[in-house]
């Protein structure tokens, strides 16, 4: 299991409409958080510029694009993004996509994380998308295995599948990043396969991604610190 600095284990998702609001939220959080995720929702409204600004301020940045396309296009896109020295970048976990992303990344330090199955989906959703039969956790673990075999630096999976992925031989030295994390008492929102921060860490996650419970808190910095305390406690136990 990779060694992750305790303060970096929490990644805050800047799930706000634009870069201005993202910058305001990051300012409210201040030094309480060192790692931020910027995704598609903000990308077309200044998100990449904000990523650069936060990176220049010493923050770590996770660009969550979930790229999916033919290999040549993926390789070209990742080559361009890797030039900005972002810390994490997501692609879909299909092996041909992962291989192309790793090729595009080249010697950059950007970690390629493979999305297994979105934490907002359940078996009924997979049926509607014509995804093959099988228990959802088993499909997640198999997609993780194939992605890691193809060269991914880590995977994105729900906390409920983290332990099974961590047990894979292919997961040795690889990252597990878990969205779908909600502090006790928080609303699930559009997430379906959720766990608490402590449970995610205990299951083998290196990083957890939290958005709304921090964004919507009266004191986002205090909310982030409470989650970090729960992470530290889980690590001390396990």
DRENDO-1510 file (C-alpha; in Angstrom, 1 decimal, always signed):
<recs>
REC; n; res; u; v; w
REC; 1; UNK; +0.0; +0.0; +0.0 .
REC; 2; UNK; +1.6; +3.4; -1.0 .
REC; 3; UNK; +2.5; +5.7; +1.9 .
REC; 4; UNK; +0.3; +8.8; +1.7 .
REC; 5; UNK; +1.0; +11.9; +3.8 .
REC; 6; UNK; -1.9; +12.1; +6.2 .
REC; 7; UNK; -2.7; +15.7; +5.3 .
REC; 8; UNK; -2.9; +14.7; +1.6 .
REC; 9; UNK; -5.2; +11.7; +2.2 .
REC; 10; UNK; -8.2; +14.0; +2.0 .
REC; 11; UNK; -8.9; +15.4; -1.5 .
REC; 12; UNK; -11.5; +18.2; -1.6 .
REC; 13; UNK; -13.7; +18.3; -4.7 .
REC; 14; UNK; -14.3; +21.8; -5.8 .
REC; 15; UNK; -17.8; +21.0; -7.1 .
REC; 16; UNK; -18.9; +24.6; -7.7 .
REC; 17; UNK; -20.0; +26.2; -11.0 .
REC; 18; UNK; -17.0; +28.3; -11.9 .
REC; 19; UNK; -13.4; +29.1; -11.0 .
REC; 20; UNK; -14.3; +32.2; -9.1 .
REC; 21; UNK; -16.4; +30.3; -6.6 .
REC; 22; UNK; -13.8; +27.5; -6.5 .
REC; 23; UNK; -11.1; +30.1; -5.6 .
REC; 24; UNK; -13.4; +31.5; -2.9 .
REC; 25; UNK; -14.0; +28.0; -1.4 .
REC; 26; UNK; -10.3; +27.2; -1.4 .
REC; 27; UNK; -9.6; +30.5; +0.3 .
REC; 28; UNK; -12.2; +29.7; +3.0 .
REC; 29; UNK; -10.6; +26.3; +3.6 .
REC; 30; UNK; -7.1; +27.8; +3.7 .
REC; 31; UNK; -4.2; +25.7; +5.0 .
REC; 32; UNK; -6.5; +23.0; +6.3 .
REC; 33; UNK; -6.4; +21.2; +2.9 .
REC; 34; UNK; -3.5; +20.5; +0.5 .
REC; 35; UNK; -5.2; +18.5; -2.2 .
REC; 36; UNK; -8.0; +19.6; -4.5 .
REC; 37; UNK; -10.0; +17.9; -7.3 .
REC; 38; UNK; -11.3; +19.9; -10.3 .
REC; 39; UNK; -13.6; +18.1; -12.7 .
REC; 40; UNK; -15.6; +18.5; -15.8 .
REC; 41; UNK; -18.3; +20.6; -14.2 .
REC; 42; UNK; -16.0; +23.5; -13.8 .
REC; 43; UNK; -13.5; +22.8; -16.6 .
REC; 44; UNK; -15.2; +25.0; -19.2 .
REC; 45; UNK; -15.7; +27.9; -16.7 .
REC; 46; UNK; -12.1; +28.6; -15.7 .
REC; 47; UNK; -11.3; +25.3; -14.0 .
REC; 48; UNK; -7.9; +24.7; -15.6 .
REC; 49; UNK; -6.8; +28.2; -14.8 .
REC; 50; UNK; -7.8; +27.7; -11.2 .
REC; 51; UNK; -5.9; +24.4; -11.2 .
REC; 52; UNK; -2.8; +26.2; -12.3 .
REC; 53; UNK; -3.3; +29.0; -9.7 .
REC; 54; UNK; -3.7; +26.5; -6.9 .
REC; 55; UNK; -0.7; +24.5; -8.1 .
REC; 56; UNK; +1.4; +27.6; -8.1 .
REC; 57; UNK; +0.3; +28.2; -4.5 .
REC; 58; UNK; +1.7; +24.9; -3.5 .
REC; 59; UNK; -1.4; +22.7; -3.6 .
REC; 60; UNK; -1.7; +19.3; -5.1 .
REC; 61; UNK; -4.2; +18.9; -8.0 .
REC; 62; UNK; -6.4; +16.1; -9.2 .
REC; 63; UNK; -7.8; +16.7; -12.7 .
REC; 64; UNK; -10.9; +14.5; -13.0 .
REC; 65; UNK; -11.8; +14.3; -16.7 .
REC; 66; UNK; -12.5; +10.5; -17.0 .
REC; 67; UNK; -11.1; +10.5; -20.5 .
REC; 68; UNK; -12.4; +8.0; -23.0 .
REC; 69; UNK; -11.7; +7.9; -26.7 .
REC; 70; UNK; -9.6; +6.0; -29.3 .
REC; 71; UNK; -6.0; +5.4; -28.2 .
REC; 72; UNK; -4.4; +8.1; -30.4 .
REC; 73; UNK; -6.7; +10.8; -29.1 .
REC; 74; UNK; -6.2; +9.7; -25.4 .
REC; 75; UNK; -2.4; +9.7; -25.9 .
REC; 76; UNK; -2.4; +13.2; -27.4 .
REC; 77; UNK; -4.8; +14.6; -24.7 .
REC; 78; UNK; -2.8; +13.2; -21.8 .
REC; 79; UNK; +0.5; +14.4; -23.3 .
REC; 80; UNK; -0.9; +17.9; -23.3 .
REC; 81; UNK; -2.2; +17.7; -19.8 .
REC; 82; UNK; +0.9; +16.1; -18.4 .
REC; 83; UNK; +2.9; +19.1; -19.5 .
REC; 84; UNK; +1.2; +21.1; -16.7 .
REC; 85; UNK; +2.5; +18.8; -14.0 .
REC; 86; UNK; -0.8; +17.9; -12.4 .
REC; 87; UNK; -0.7; +15.3; -9.7 .
REC; 88; UNK; -3.6; +12.9; -10.7 .
REC; 89; UNK; -5.6; +12.5; -13.9 .
REC; 90; UNK; -8.5; +10.1; -14.5 .
REC; 91; UNK; -9.3; +8.1; -17.5 .
REC; 92; UNK; -11.8; +5.3; -18.0 .
REC; 93; UNK; -10.5; +1.9; -16.9 .
REC; 94; UNK; -10.7; +0.2; -20.3 .
REC; 95; UNK; -7.2; -1.3; -20.9 .
REC; 96; UNK; -6.7; +0.3; -24.3 .
REC; 97; UNK; -7.5; +3.7; -22.8 .
REC; 98; UNK; -5.1; +3.2; -19.8 .
REC; 99; UNK; -2.2; +2.0; -22.1 .
REC; 100; UNK; -2.6; +5.1; -24.3 .
REC; 101; UNK; -2.8; +7.4; -21.3 .
REC; 102; UNK; +0.4; +5.9; -19.8 .
REC; 103; UNK; +2.1; +6.4; -23.2 .
REC; 104; UNK; +0.9; +10.0; -23.3 .
REC; 105; UNK; +2.0; +10.7; -19.8 .
REC; 106; UNK; +5.6; +9.8; -20.6 .
REC; 107; UNK; +8.1; +10.8; -18.0 .
REC; 108; UNK; +5.8; +13.2; -16.3 .
REC; 109; UNK; +5.0; +12.6; -12.6 .
REC; 110; UNK; +1.3; +12.8; -13.3 .
REC; 111; UNK; -0.4; +9.7; -11.9 .
REC; 112; UNK; -2.9; +8.0; -14.2 .
REC; 113; UNK; -6.0; +6.8; -12.3 .
REC; 114; UNK; -8.4; +4.4; -13.9 .
REC; 115; UNK; -12.1; +4.7; -13.2 .
REC; 116; UNK; -13.7; +1.3; -12.5 .
REC; 117; UNK; -17.5; +1.9; -12.2 .
REC; 118; UNK; -18.9; +5.2; -11.1 .
REC; 119; UNK; -20.0; +5.4; -7.4 .
REC; 120; UNK; -23.3; +6.8; -8.5 .
REC; 121; UNK; -24.2; +3.5; -10.3 .
REC; 122; UNK; -25.8; +0.3; -9.2 .
REC; 123; UNK; -26.6; -3.0; -11.0 .
REC; 124; UNK; -29.8; -1.6; -12.5 .
REC; 125; UNK; -27.8; +1.2; -14.1 .
REC; 126; UNK; -25.4; -1.3; -15.6 .
REC; 127; UNK; -28.3; -3.3; -17.0 .
REC; 128; UNK; -29.7; -0.2; -18.7 .
REC; 129; UNK; -26.2; +0.5; -20.2 .
REC; 130; UNK; -26.0; -3.1; -21.5 .
REC; 131; UNK; -23.0; -3.9; -19.2 .
REC; 132; UNK; -22.6; -7.7; -18.9 .
REC; 133; UNK; -24.2; -9.7; -16.1 .
REC; 134; UNK; -22.4; -10.1; -12.8 .
REC; 135; UNK; -22.4; -8.7; -9.2 .
REC; 136; UNK; -21.3; -5.1; -9.4 .
REC; 137; UNK; -18.4; -5.5; -6.8 .
REC; 138; UNK; -17.0; -8.3; -8.8 .
REC; 139; UNK; -17.1; -6.2; -12.0 .
REC; 140; UNK; -15.4; -3.3; -10.2 .
REC; 141; UNK; -12.6; -5.6; -9.0 .
REC; 142; UNK; -12.0; -7.2; -12.4 .
REC; 143; UNK; -11.9; -3.8; -14.1 .
REC; 144; UNK; -9.4; -2.6; -11.5 .
REC; 145; UNK; -7.2; -5.6; -12.1 .
REC; 146; UNK; -7.2; -5.1; -15.9 .
REC; 147; UNK; -6.5; -1.4; -15.5 .
REC; 148; UNK; -3.6; -2.0; -13.2 .
REC; 149; UNK; -2.3; -4.7; -15.4 .
REC; 150; UNK; -2.4; -2.2; -18.3 .
REC; 151; UNK; -0.2; +0.2; -16.4 .
REC; 152; UNK; -2.5; +2.5; -14.3 .
REC; 153; UNK; -0.9; +4.1; -11.3 .
REC; 154; UNK; -4.1; +3.5; -9.3 .
REC; 155; UNK; -7.8; +3.2; -9.6 .
REC; 156; UNK; -11.0; +5.1; -8.6 .
REC; 157; UNK; -13.5; +2.9; -6.8 .
REC; 158; UNK; -16.1; +3.1; -4.1 .
REC; 159; UNK; -15.0; +2.4; -0.5 .
REC; 160; UNK; -17.1; -0.8; -0.7 .
REC; 161; UNK; -14.8; -2.3; -3.2 .
REC; 162; UNK; -11.5; -1.0; -1.8 .
REC; 163; UNK; -10.6; -4.0; +0.3 .
REC; 164; UNK; -11.1; -6.5; -2.5 .
REC; 165; UNK; -9.0; -4.3; -4.8 .
REC; 166; UNK; -6.2; -3.9; -2.2 .
REC; 167; UNK; -6.0; -7.7; -2.0 .
REC; 168; UNK; -5.2; -8.0; -5.7 .
REC; 169; UNK; -1.6; -8.9; -6.4 .
REC; 170; UNK; -1.7; -6.2; -9.2 .
REC; 171; UNK; -2.6; -3.5; -6.5 .
REC; 172; UNK; +0.8; -3.8; -4.7 .
REC; 173; UNK; +2.3; -0.3; -4.6 .
REC; 174; UNK; -0.7; +1.2; -6.4 .
REC; 175; UNK; -3.2; +3.9; -5.4 .
REC; 176; UNK; -6.8; +3.5; -4.4 .
REC; 177; UNK; -8.8; +6.7; -4.5 .
REC; 178; UNK; -12.4; +6.6; -3.2 .
REC; 179; UNK; -15.2; +9.0; -3.9 .
REC; 180; UNK; -18.6; +8.2; -2.5 .
REC; 181; UNK; -17.3; +9.2; +1.0 .
REC; 182; UNK; -19.7; +10.8; +3.4 .
REC; 183; UNK; -19.1; +11.7; +7.1 .
REC; 184; UNK; -21.6; +10.1; +9.4 .
REC; 185; UNK; -25.0; +11.9; +9.1 .
REC; 186; UNK; -24.3; +13.5; +5.7 .
REC; 187; UNK; -26.8; +13.2; +2.9 .
REC; 188; UNK; -25.9; +10.6; +0.2 .
REC; 189; UNK; -26.8; +13.0; -2.6 .
REC; 190; UNK; -26.4; +11.3; -6.0 .
REC; 191; UNK; -23.9; +8.7; -4.6 .
REC; 192; UNK; -25.2; +5.2; -4.0 .
REC; 193; UNK; -22.2; +3.1; -2.8 .
REC; 194; UNK; -21.0; +5.2; +0.1 .
REC; 195; UNK; -19.1; +4.8; +3.4 .
REC; 196; UNK; -17.6; +7.1; +6.0 .
REC; 197; UNK; -14.0; +8.4; +5.8 .
REC; 198; UNK; -12.8; +6.1; +8.5 .
REC; 199; UNK; -14.4; +3.0; +6.8 .
REC; 200; UNK; -12.8; +4.0; +3.4 .
REC; 201; UNK; -9.3; +4.3; +4.9 .
REC; 202; UNK; -9.8; +1.0; +6.9 .
REC; 203; UNK; -10.7; -0.7; +3.7 .
REC; 204; UNK; -7.4; +0.2; +2.1 .
REC; 205; UNK; -8.0; +3.6; +0.4 .
REC; 206; UNK; -5.0; +5.9; +0.1 .
REC; 207; UNK; -7.1; +9.0; -0.6 .
REC; 208; UNK; -10.7; +9.9; -0.1 .
REC; 209; UNK; -12.6; +12.5; -2.2 .
REC; 210; UNK; -15.2; +14.7; -0.4 .
REC; 211; UNK; -17.1; +17.5; -1.9 .
REC; 212; UNK; -20.5; +18.6; -0.7 .
REC; 213; UNK; -20.1; +17.8; +3.0 .
REC; 214; UNK; -17.2; +20.3; +3.1 .
REC; 215; UNK; -18.5; +22.8; +0.5 .
REC; 216; UNK; -21.8; +23.2; +2.2 .
REC; 217; UNK; -20.6; +23.3; +5.7 .
REC; 218; UNK; -20.9; +26.5; +7.7 .
REC; 219; UNK; -17.2; +26.3; +8.3 .
REC; 220; UNK; -15.5; +24.3; +5.5 .
REC; 221; UNK; -12.1; +24.4; +7.1 .
REC; 222; UNK; -13.4; +22.9; +10.3 .
REC; 223; UNK; -15.3; +20.2; +8.3 .
REC; 224; UNK; -12.1; +19.3; +6.5 .
REC; 225; UNK; -10.2; +19.1; +9.7 .
REC; 226; UNK; -12.8; +16.8; +11.3 .
REC; 227; UNK; -12.5; +14.4; +8.3 .
REC; 228; UNK; -8.7; +14.4; +8.6 .
REC; 229; UNK; -9.0; +13.6; +12.3 .
REC; 230; UNK; -11.2; +10.6; +11.4 .
REC; 231; UNK; -8.7; +9.5; +8.8 .
REC; 232; UNK; -5.8; +9.7; +11.3 .
REC; 233; UNK; -7.8; +7.7; +13.8 .
REC; 234; UNK; -8.6; +5.0; +11.3 .
REC; 235; UNK; -4.9; +4.7; +10.3 .
REC; 236; UNK; -3.9; +4.5; +14.0 .
REC; 237; UNK; -6.3; +1.5; +14.5 .
REC; 238; UNK; -5.3; -0.2; +11.2 .
</recs>
